Amino acid sequence: TVHAGGNGLKSKLTLNLDPHGDLAMGEARHPVTQAGLLNLAKTMVEFRRRDLAASEDHVECCMGPEQLFNNRPCYHFTLNFKNAELEPDYRKSIVLIDKEWSIPLLVQNFGWFPGDEKEMAELTPAELDEETFLEYYAFSDINFETKLSSKDFDKSNPGYRF
């Protein structure tokens, strides 16, 4: 259930959308039902388990220097996938894991270059990343003490102005 923000006429319109439908997915790679820190962590674990179970060495994982993200010290990993046959979605992933909380705070994913290898060879690594950038997920100002109730997910909640 969604509606436009603001105070105009659009804010009175409420729609029930299929999260996997064309309208909801028009500008998205994943449905809203997959959003959030927990789903990102689960997806990352699923991908890494698949990588470890693969019979071929198809990913190189490099640990970089510690990085700060929103003043939080993080482990920094770069994963480079060797070919699109073994990993069709991603060529490269950059991941920052909070050192204290052991949760992902940032993930950047890059796909495969759509042109030929000659074109790709002419690009710098930064240009290649810019050309193949797919997605960016970041979490900040995390409050583990926030308590949610069923009212927070109830469309009859007057705070939502449905």
Phi, psi and chi 1 to 4 in degrees:
 res  aa     phi    psi   chi1   chi2   chi3   chi4
   1 THR       -  125.1  -58.2      -      -      -
   2 VAL  -137.2  157.2  -62.7      -      -      -
   3 HIS  -154.5  157.3   69.0   93.0      -      -
   4 ALA   -71.7  150.8      -      -      -      -
   5 GLY   -81.4 -175.0      -      -      -      -
   6 GLY    89.9 -168.4      -      -      -      -
   7 ASN  -117.8    2.9  -64.5  -43.0      -      -
   8 GLY   -80.7 -170.4      -      -      -      -
   9 LEU   -61.2  -36.6 -173.8   58.4      -      -
  10 LYS   -59.2  -32.1  -76.9 -174.6 -172.5  177.7
  11 SER   -67.0  -14.4   69.2      -      -      -
  12 LYS   -86.4  -17.0  -53.7  -67.4 -174.9 -135.9
  13 LEU   -83.0  124.9  178.3   63.9      -      -
  14 THR  -119.7  133.8  -59.8      -      -      -
  15 LEU  -124.7  142.4  -61.2  171.3      -      -
  16 ASN  -102.1  114.0  -70.7  -47.3      -      -
  17 LEU  -113.0  144.7  -61.2  178.2      -      -
  18 ASP   -73.1  119.9  172.6    4.5      -      -
  19 PRO   -61.9  -17.4   11.6  -16.9      -      -
  20 HIS  -100.4   -1.4  -62.2  -86.0      -      -
  21 GLY   -76.0  168.1      -      -      -      -
  22 ASP   -59.6  -41.8  -69.4  -17.6      -      -
  23 LEU   -65.5  -46.1 -169.9   54.4      -      -
  24 ALA   -70.8  -32.6      -      -      -      -
  25 MET   -95.4    3.7  -66.3  -71.0  -64.3      -
  26 GLY   -52.6  -37.9      -      -      -      -
  27 GLU  -119.2   17.4  -59.9  -82.1  -30.1      -
  28 ALA  -125.7  151.9      -      -      -      -
  29 ARG   -91.9  -21.0  -71.9  179.3   45.8   81.7
  30 HIS  -138.1  149.3  -54.5  -78.2      -      -
  31 PRO   -70.4  156.8   22.3  -29.5      -      -
  32 VAL   -60.8  -24.4   67.8      -      -      -
  33 THR   -66.9  -13.5   53.9      -      -      -
  34 GLN   -99.9    4.4  -68.9  179.7    1.9      -
  35 ALA   -73.1  159.8      -      -      -      -
  36 GLY   108.6  161.0      -      -      -      -
  37 LEU   -63.8  -44.3 -178.1   55.5      -      -
  38 LEU   -63.7  -44.5  179.5   59.4      -      -
  39 ASN   -64.9  -37.2  -79.5  -32.2      -      -
  40 LEU   -62.8  -45.9  176.1   63.6      -      -
  41 ALA   -61.7  -42.9      -      -      -      -
  42 LYS   -62.8  -42.0  -74.2  178.5  178.6  179.7
  43 THR   -63.8  -42.2  -60.7      -      -      -
  44 MET   -61.9  -43.8  -69.5  173.4   63.8      -
  45 VAL   -62.2  -42.6  167.3      -      -      -
  46 GLU   -60.0  -44.8  179.4 -176.2  -46.8      -
  47 PHE   -65.3  -43.5  -90.1   77.3      -      -
  48 ARG   -68.1  -36.2  -61.7  -57.7   70.0   84.0
  49 ARG   -63.5  -40.8  -77.8 -173.3  176.1  146.3
  50 ARG   -63.9  -41.1 -170.8 -159.7   60.7 -157.1
  51 ASP   -61.9  -43.5  -66.4  -20.0      -      -
  52 LEU   -67.5  -31.7  -69.9  169.6      -      -
  53 ALA   -81.7  -13.8      -      -      -      -
  54 ALA   -63.3  141.0      -      -      -      -
  55 SER   -75.0  -20.2   60.8      -      -      -
  56 GLU  -109.5  152.3  -63.7 -175.9   42.3      -
  57 ASP   -82.0   89.3 -177.1   24.7      -      -
  58 HIS  -107.1    1.8   72.3  -78.7      -      -
  59 VAL  -140.0  139.9   62.5      -      -      -
  60 GLU  -111.9  124.1  174.5 -172.5   58.9      -
  61 CYS  -111.4  120.6 -178.6      -      -      -
  62 CYS  -116.1  132.0  -59.2      -      -      -
  63 MET   -91.9  122.9 -174.1  173.1 -170.4      -
  64 GLY   -96.3 -175.3      -      -      -      -
  65 PRO   -67.3  151.9   20.3  -27.3      -      -
  66 GLU   -52.5  141.7  177.8 -178.3  -61.1      -
  67 GLN  -127.5  151.3  -73.2 -165.2    1.5      -
  68 LEU   -95.5  136.0  -77.3  179.1      -      -
  69 PHE  -132.2  115.5 -178.5   73.4      -      -
  70 ASN    50.9   45.6  -72.1  -35.2      -      -
  71 ASN    64.5   19.6  -64.1  -42.8      -      -
  72 ARG  -110.2  124.5  -57.1  -82.2  -44.1  162.1
  73 PRO   -66.6  132.6   -6.8   14.6      -      -
  74 CYS  -132.5  146.3  -65.1      -      -      -
  75 TYR   -72.4  145.0  -63.0  110.3      -      -
  76 HIS  -122.2  120.3  170.7 -145.7      -      -
  77 PHE  -123.6  141.2  -61.8   96.1      -      -
  78 THR  -121.7  125.1  -59.2      -      -      -
  79 LEU  -108.3  126.1  -67.8   92.8      -      -
  80 ASN  -115.8  119.8  -68.4  -63.3      -      -
  81 PHE   -91.3  140.8  -61.9   93.0      -      -
  82 LYS   -81.1  -31.0  -64.0 -170.8  177.9  167.7
  83 ASN  -158.8  157.7   67.3   58.4      -      -
  84 ALA   -73.8  -18.1      -      -      -      -
  85 GLU   -69.0  -39.7  -70.8  177.2   15.4      -
  86 LEU   -86.8  -27.8  -64.6  170.7      -      -
  87 GLU  -137.4   87.5  175.9   48.0   65.8      -
  88 PRO   -69.9  -24.0   20.5  -28.1      -      -
  89 ASP   -88.3  -38.6  -64.8  -38.2      -      -
  90 TYR  -126.4  137.8  -56.0  115.0      -      -
  91 ARG   -95.5  -33.8  173.6 -174.0   59.8   83.2
  92 LYS  -156.2  144.8  174.4 -179.4  169.3 -179.1
  93 SER  -134.8  139.0  -67.6      -      -      -
  94 ILE  -114.6  128.9  -62.4  171.7      -      -
  95 VAL  -131.6  132.4  178.5      -      -      -
  96 LEU  -114.2  122.7  -61.2 -177.7      -      -
  97 ILE  -111.6  125.0  -54.3  -75.5      -      -
  98 ASP   -59.4  127.2 -172.7  -78.1      -      -
  99 LYS   -67.8  -34.5  -70.6 -177.2   81.2  167.1
 100 GLU   -83.1  -46.4  177.4 -174.7   -3.4      -
 101 TRP   -89.4  -15.6  -64.2  -25.6      -      -
 102 SER    56.6   42.3  -61.5      -      -      -
 103 ILE  -127.1  151.4   60.0  172.8      -      -
 104 PRO   -72.9  129.3   24.4  -30.4      -      -
 105 LEU  -103.7  -23.7  -65.7 -175.3      -      -
 106 LEU  -149.7  136.4  178.6  139.5      -      -
 107 VAL  -138.4  127.7  176.3      -      -      -
 108 GLN  -120.0  131.2  -73.4 -179.2  -74.6      -
 109 ASN  -121.3  142.0  -70.0  -40.8      -      -
 110 PHE  -127.8  138.6  -56.1   86.0      -      -
 111 GLY   -94.1 -167.2      -      -      -      -
 112 TRP   -87.6  147.5  -62.8   97.9      -      -
 113 PHE   -68.0  129.8 -173.7   70.2      -      -
 114 PRO   -76.9  -17.3   26.7  -32.3      -      -
 115 GLY   -88.9 -169.2      -      -      -      -
 116 ASP   -84.5  170.4   61.9   33.8      -      -
 117 GLU   -65.5  -30.4  -71.5 -163.4   28.1      -
 118 LYS   -64.8  -45.2 -177.9 -179.0  176.3 -163.9
 119 GLU   -61.1  -43.8  -71.8  178.3  -81.7      -
 120 MET   -63.9  -37.8 -170.3  172.9   81.0      -
 121 ALA   -64.3  -23.0      -      -      -      -
 122 GLU   -81.6   -8.9  -65.4  173.3    0.8      -
 123 LEU   -91.6  145.3  -61.1  173.7      -      -
 124 THR   -74.2  162.8   66.4      -      -      -
 125 PRO   -56.3  -37.8  -29.1   37.0      -      -
 126 ALA   -67.0  -40.4      -      -      -      -
 127 GLU   -66.3  -39.5  -70.3  170.3  -26.7      -
 128 LEU   -61.3  -44.5  178.2   59.6      -      -
 129 ASP   -61.8  -41.6  -74.5   -9.6      -      -
 130 GLU   -63.3  -40.8 -175.1  176.6  -35.8      -
 131 GLU   -70.3  -26.2  -72.2  -71.5  -37.2      -
 132 THR  -114.1    9.5   60.6      -      -      -
 133 PHE   -60.0  129.4  177.7   73.9      -      -
 134 LEU  -112.5  -50.5  -69.2  175.8      -      -
 135 GLU  -153.9  155.0   37.5 -166.6   27.2      -
 136 TYR  -142.7  122.6  177.6   91.2      -      -
 137 TYR  -123.9  130.6  -54.3  101.2      -      -
 138 ALA  -143.8  143.7      -      -      -      -
 139 PHE  -127.9  132.5  -62.8   89.7      -      -
 140 SER  -142.1  167.3   60.9      -      -      -
 141 ASP    50.6   45.0  -58.7  -38.0      -      -
 142 ILE   -73.9  131.2  -62.2  169.9      -      -
 143 ASN  -121.7  105.3 -179.1  -11.9      -      -
 144 PHE   -75.5   -9.0  -67.4  109.0      -      -
 145 GLU   -89.4   -9.6  -56.6  -57.5  -43.3      -
 146 THR   -62.8  128.5  -60.5      -      -      -
 147 LYS  -108.4  131.4  -57.4  -68.2 -176.9 -152.3
 148 LEU  -111.2  146.9  -61.4  173.3      -      -
 149 SER  -120.3  174.0   69.7      -      -      -
 150 SER   -63.1  -26.6   57.3      -      -      -
 151 LYS   -61.9  -31.7 -178.0 -179.5  175.8 -174.9
 152 ASP   -65.6  -17.2  -65.9  -51.0      -      -
 153 PHE  -115.7   13.0  -60.0   94.7      -      -
 154 ASP   -98.5  120.1 -175.2  -10.7      -      -
 155 LYS   -67.9  -12.2   68.4  179.3  178.9 -178.7
 156 SER   -85.4    0.7   65.2      -      -      -
 157 ASN   -62.0  119.1 -178.1  -24.5      -      -
 158 PRO   -61.8  -21.7   17.5  -25.7      -      -
 159 GLY   -65.3  -20.9      -      -      -      -
 160 TYR   -89.3  -10.3  -64.3  137.2      -      -
 161 ARG    54.7   37.8  -62.0 -178.7  -68.6  143.5
 162 PHE   -76.9      -  -79.0  117.3      -      -
